[in-house]
Amino acid sequence: MKVFVQGLWHCGCVVSACLASLKHDVIAYDENKLLIKKLKKNILPIFEPKLKDLIKNSTNDEKLSFVDNLKNLNKAEIIWFTYDTPVDENDRANSENIIEKIKRTLKKLNSKKYIIISSQLPVGSIRLLESYSKNILKKKFYFFCCPENLQLGNSVSSFFDAKRMIVGYRDMNSKKNINSFLKSINSNLIWMKIESAEISKHALNSFLASSVTFINEISIICEHFGGDAKEVEESLKSEPRIGRKAFLSPGAPFSGGTLGRDVNYLNEIAKSKNLKTNLLSSIKPSNENHKKWIYHHLEKLILNKKIKKVTIWGLTYKENTDTLRRSFAIEVSNWLKNYGIKVTGFDSNIKKFTTKLNEKIQQLSTPLSKIKSIDTLIILGKSEDFLRISATAIKKLNKKLFIIDPNYFCNHFKKTYKDRYLYVGKPMKPMPTVATANNFKYNFKNQVVLVTGASKGLGYEAAKYFLKYGSNLMICSRNQIQIKKAYEKLIKIKKKNQKIFYSATDVSSYQQVKKLIDITIKKFKKIDVLVNNAGVYGPKGHIEKVNWDEWVKTFQINLFGSILLSRAVMPFFKKKNKGKIIQLSGGGATSPLPLISGYAVSKAAVVRFVENLSEEVKKYNIDINAISPGPLNTDMLKEIIKAGPTKVGQKMYNKSLEQKRNGGTPLFKACELILFLGSKYSDGIKGKLISAVWDDWKKWIKNKKLLQNSDVYTLRRIIGKERGFEWGDK
């Protein structure tokens, strides 16, 4: 049959070549004149095994021709649309552009043509095209939906060897007429309604995406409880109801946009009908969250100064392709570059890096080109080239190499590199216990703890924790009603011998802070621990547009409030030669927060104040530290979401929405750290900025001297030499 294929990128090139090899007469069209010019010279826009030879043979046999116009459109019996659907960084597909292209073609078509659509469009798209043809063009076409099921990197084989072909149809007579043509492609045709066929592709990719996120979540549980996710994978795949080919291999998050696009399609159509799809809506947040696995391990290496140079094996988003679209490797590279890490990379499918890519990743001629000089090897590709490299050969070149292989692809390195070989689902060593404050035997009996910003959120939870372990409490907040409510709740859980008092205090006011300390001393005769938790986000927006008084007020609360309180308790701490100050810091202290500058700058200043004051009073055994509690789902998060993307920026807004969905960091993580820093176990640790999420602070008591004599966990200037740049330093 004569077939006119429209849209020549991955899907279109494969469909055109394969149909021609089956002896159909194929005219392959794309409006991109340069693309057509290259295709005529057998220069393909993508790499796909076997495709180049297939196109060459078909053009030589005159079964395949490439055109950049629609002159011969009506000579064809079948019009097959194969446009690849572009996807943005949020997995949003631009389907409207494709539909407009199809409409322009339909205008030029004679009636009673067979229209096959393989472009991935949202369900309902073909019904719209049918309506357009009938009501606007006044033409009769026979529409079919044949969702592409090509496996990138194996597209030619998957076209010929597909187990079935999904065909959505509307008209019984047209079904009979096109049956023999489709049978020439695949003998197992599964006929269904057009809408069912459209949804089938969405459902398939969403199922695969859910399988990936499911096993990766299981893997995280395995890591924390001593199970090996690869063994769990084997147990699942040996179950007959699941099977060997299931997408249940622990590893890197899915990328590329294809799976995410179809998850979005289903979520959006469900939302349009006010349908709840809790499972579907959780897939993408789970996948995004899983990216933290590799960043967590890299961050630990960076903090321990064990990483300056990294090589990445495998850069394309999928093996046997040359596409970098939404590649996770590029994402990881960009993350590393932000830390000043030098990144090199190898991918056999990319013959020559573009100038733009080379700026991010220096191209290697072989996988082992830089292996002697790097600290860390990240394996994200699944090339046979990597499997042929022996662990012994690598170890001869670099014994101290860290290997991060999320997919467990080069598992023959496991035995040789042992703890230096990391994969998703590998049991942690040592195995941690279930998160609880009881890892230490805390006893705050007869101690007095002052917690600011204690009416709700983290401040209230921290007060509860201290109360649980025997302390007396003074709590404060600006809001009289809210702090009284918090006090009334705490009263109900305190023991008989414990005392609690509260005060409505604005920590930015010198007079109110003085009054607070006077009351505390009057009630308790002392203060042992100060938790400077009170804080605000302040105004949001561009610096030249925000309310200046509000911006200054942010500093007065976040920074000056902490200084005033620390200043006020210092005489009492010095007098007894002991004291603990725990300062809340967090977002903005170590990285910019555009459009929330008052908060970010004040939190960075707080950390420097902590470092300064620690040096100033170190002879008095006063321990002062700052903590980063992680992203908490408190009222401050609600502020960001309420402000919207215009005021806080799209990136911050999206991040906040994701945090809201995934629950953020549990409050107990920060509370445990606050307890530790308020206890005897942390004696001697001072002047540090500590993460409640990423830092393994429970082990610090064994390394206090080493910790205290180093500049780790501090704010400091990074010089060029530390990042491998020799040009800027004397």
Secondary structure, DSSP 4 states (H G I P E B T S, - for coil): -EEEEE--SHHHHHHHHHHHHTT-EEEEE-S-HHHHHHHHTT--SS--TTHHHHHHHHHHTTSEEEESS-TTGGG-SEEEE-----B-TTS-B-HHHHHHHHHHHHHHSPSS-EEEE-S---TTHHHHHHHIIIIII----EEEE------TTSHHHHHHS-S-EEEEES-HHHHHHHHHHHHTT-S-EEEEEHHHHHHHHHHHHHHHHHHHHHHHHHHHHHHHHT--HHHHHHHHHTSTTT-TTSS----SPP-SSHHHHHHHHHHHHHHHTT---HHHHHHHHHHHHHTHHHHHHHHHHHHTT--SEEEEE--SSSTT----TT-HHHHHHHHHHHTT-EEEEE-TT-SS--HHHHHHSEEPSSTTTTTTT-SEEEE----HHHHTS-HHHHHHH-TT-EEE-TT-TTGGGHHHHGGGEE-TTPPPSSPPPSS-GGGS----TT-EEEEES-SSHHHHHHHHHHHHTT-EEEEEES-HHHHHHHHHHHHTT--TT--EEEEE--TT-HHHHHHHHHHHHHHHS---EEEE--------S-TTTS-HHHHHHHHIIIIIHHHHHHHHHHHHHHHHT-EEEEEE--TTSSS--TT-HHHHHHHHHHHHHHHHHHHHTGGGTEEEEEEE--S--SHHHHHHHHH-HHHH-HHHHHHHHHHHHHT-S-HHHHHHHHHHHHSGGGTT--S-EEETTT--GGGGGGGHHHHHTS-TTS--PPPGGGGT--SS--
